[in-house]
Amino acid sequence: MYYPDELVEEVRAKNDIVDVISGYVRLQKKGSSYFGLCPFHNEKSPSFSVSRQKQMYYCFGCGAGGNVFTFLMEYENYSFLEALRFLADRAGVELPEQDYSQEARQRADIKAILLEINKEAAKYFYVQLKQPQGKHALTYLKDRELGDEALKSFGLGYSNKYSDDLYRYLKSKGYKDEHISQAGLITIDEKRGVCDKFWNRVMFPIMDVNSRVIGFGGRVMGDGKPKYLNSPETLVFDKSRNLYGLNRARTARKPYFLLCEGYMDVIALHQAGFTNAVASLGTSLTPGHAALIKRYVSEVYLTYDSDDAGTRAALRAVPILRDVGVTARIIRMEPYKDPDEFIKNLGAEAFEERIRKAQGGFMFSLKALEKDYDMASPEGKTEFLKEAAGRLVEFEEEIERNNYIEATAAAYRVSYEDLRKLVAGTAVKKGLAAPVKRPRPTQSQEREKEDGIRKSQKILLTWMAADEHIFRQICKIVGPEDFDEGLYRTVAELLYRQYEEGEPNPAAIMNHFTDEEEHREVAGLFHTRIRELSTAREQEKALRETVKRVKLHSIEKAMGRNTTSAEELQKLVAEKARLQNPAELHISVN
């Protein structure tokens, strides 16, 4: 739903960013800003800055930044609307009712009902576990060495032996058959009537990132089949786009996830202190899972079972993760089958050691490939290296490919140069990779120039937002049209407009953007590091050089356009000449 800019700004203004972030991060005032350890990456020295004046935060370590909406979007994984509603409620601002279409309203209402039903079912299962009828299920979990805290944290429960027990309970709460069925908790059969989907099972509630119950997994008590049963897909549950334990793992604030195969592995690892463990939901890792993981971490440690099936699953997962930019490493469990068994027998310290010794995904795949070749014979090893070369050409980045060629050559005791030639020959022969294109010096120079101009534009925006006196001088020379098209120009236009209408408000500028990445980039425009300049004279000189660089770049781009008329070209030439006159660029910082 669209909310007026004025209302969005009212909500933001009534939620002081220092007060909100202090609820999540321990902040200490230093000068005009507050600093703390960044909640978005691991660090030992505080580089996370929160400005009450700008109503923005920025991490000089990882680049995370934005206003109070951005913080909740990144930390709590809220959408923009969810963050807006949370802060409106916090500040006591009443938001108008959403103006849904009839179809959209019905869909939203049904989703809300399904979430309510799932929550009631989870509460019911949890209570049943502690009742006499759930004694054998509780004994099973205790025998698996799960403590009371783990049972409570993950909301584990039990579904009774009676095949309509949950159904009767939910009916007593007033829910309709249609909705209970849509939640995936019952099946309706003409002959047998209504039956619970889960019965005589230990129940594992599955939660989304905001800890709302969206489905269930059930482990049968006894020899029934299937051993594990998951909820069917519903309006609120998509197993290919959710991960078990993610609601807890995302708050661990570690730079990687431990990716497991089962519920018990996740719980065992969390109980042992590895609170960044997650698992896919009864399915192989999918691109949807990988994209979800990418939102939180850039590295994954696979803790799949040590049997052949686990190895195959790991080999399938590595390229899926790589495709979205997530690095995969593999933890071996031998001599045990899975993390649960490993932790029980060797403990957390031994598992920590296995994490440190985890093998990279590519090298792990080569190790698995060895089984298909007689590595003791020259012929077998040669064929193996040919296959390895075919895999090495799949790395598109030259530097990454060369690093893996070097690692492979060292691991299999062959010459780096020989292996590099084999990889290059394989690429040409099979067309598995295009020949390496080396950028011409002119291309490299153009890229450096472009990066330099953008840095200058960022410095200018940071200076102008922080000091109205400086802005009033710069705006006579540089206008919004002199900034690169896209985000830079949009931000410049909004900042100039704010000065025209009153006071600059960088945090309010972010209200025009709803994407987290855009928030991060905009925050960077107002927090560019400017090298320390000890005297006013040095500052003024740096300002003049920056203004001149930005303006000249804009003029040169305009002169290069085919649409520029002769008259406009003449004006641009004159403007360029004026920039060479120091008097035209007089800027004072006092």
Disulfide bonds with the S-S distance in Angstrom:
none
